[in-house]
């Protein structure tokens, strides 16, 4: 789940699988803040896992690798820094 807004993940997962919010338990490794409005970026992955778990009847866990994470959920863009050392 998102570590910035687990209640939003709970709401979206409940909606995706047609379950009341109180029936969805959100587990997260650590809570933390952040900058840039990324708290909603985990919704899609959480919903996909919830649907897979509901269909298979087994737990589902997914993690993007860093490149996929930046492509799919990142709000950052490439940048270039030029500097000279004398």
C-alpha positions in Angstrom: 0.0 0.0 0.0 0.9 3.6 -0.2 2.8 4.6 2.9 1.4 8.2 2.6 -2.3 7.5 2.5 -3.3 4.0 3.4 -6.9 4.9 3.9 -7.2 6.0 0.3 -5.8 2.6 -0.8 -8.3 0.9 1.5 -11.2 2.9 -0.2 -10.0 2.2 -3.7 -9.4 -1.6 -3.1 -12.9 -1.9 -1.4 -14.4 -0.2 -4.5 -12.5 -2.4 -6.9 -13.6 -5.7 -5.3 -17.0 -4.7 -4.3 -16.4 -4.9 -0.5 -17.1 -2.5 2.3 -14.0 -0.5 3.5 -14.1 -2.1 6.9 -13.6 -5.5 5.3 -10.3 -4.4 3.7 -7.1 -4.5 5.8 -4.2 -2.5 4.6 -0.7 -3.5 5.6 2.3 -1.3 5.0 5.9 -1.7 5.9 6.5 1.8 7.2 4.6 5.1 7.3 6.3 8.2 5.9 5.7 11.5 4.3 6.7 12.7 1.0 6.5 15.6 -1.5 4.9 15.9 -4.9 1.5 14.3 -4.4 2.4 10.7 -5.0 0.1 9.3 -2.3 -2.4 8.1 -4.9 0.1 6.4 -7.2 -0.1 3.0 -5.4 -3.9 2.7 -6.0 -3.7 0.9 -9.3 -1.2 -1.7 -8.1 -3.1 -2.3 -4.9 -6.4 -2.8 -6.8 -4.7 -5.2 -9.3 -3.4 -7.3 -6.3 -6.7 -7.3 -4.6 -8.5 -8.5 -7.7 -5.9 -11.2 -8.3 -6.2 -12.3 -4.7 -10.0 -12.4 -4.8 -9.9 -14.5 -8.1 -7.3 -16.9 -6.9 -8.2 -17.1 -3.2 -4.5 -16.6 -2.4 -2.4 -13.7 -1.3 -0.9 -11.5 -4.0 2.1 -9.3 -3.7 3.7 -7.2 -6.5 6.5 -4.8 -6.6 7.6 -2.7 -9.5 11.4 -2.6 -10.2 12.8 0.9 -10.0 12.6 1.6 -13.7 9.0 0.5 -14.0 8.1 2.4 -10.8 9.5 5.6 -12.2 7.8 5.1 -15.5 4.4 4.1 -14.1 4.0 6.0 -10.9 6.8 8.6 -10.9 6.1 12.3 -11.3 9.7 13.0 -11.8 11.4 13.7 -15.1 14.8 13.3 -16.4 17.2 16.1 -15.8 20.7 17.0 -16.7 23.3 18.7 -14.6 26.5 20.2 -16.1 29.3 21.3 -13.8 33.0 22.1 -14.1 35.8 21.2 -11.7 38.9 23.4 -11.7 
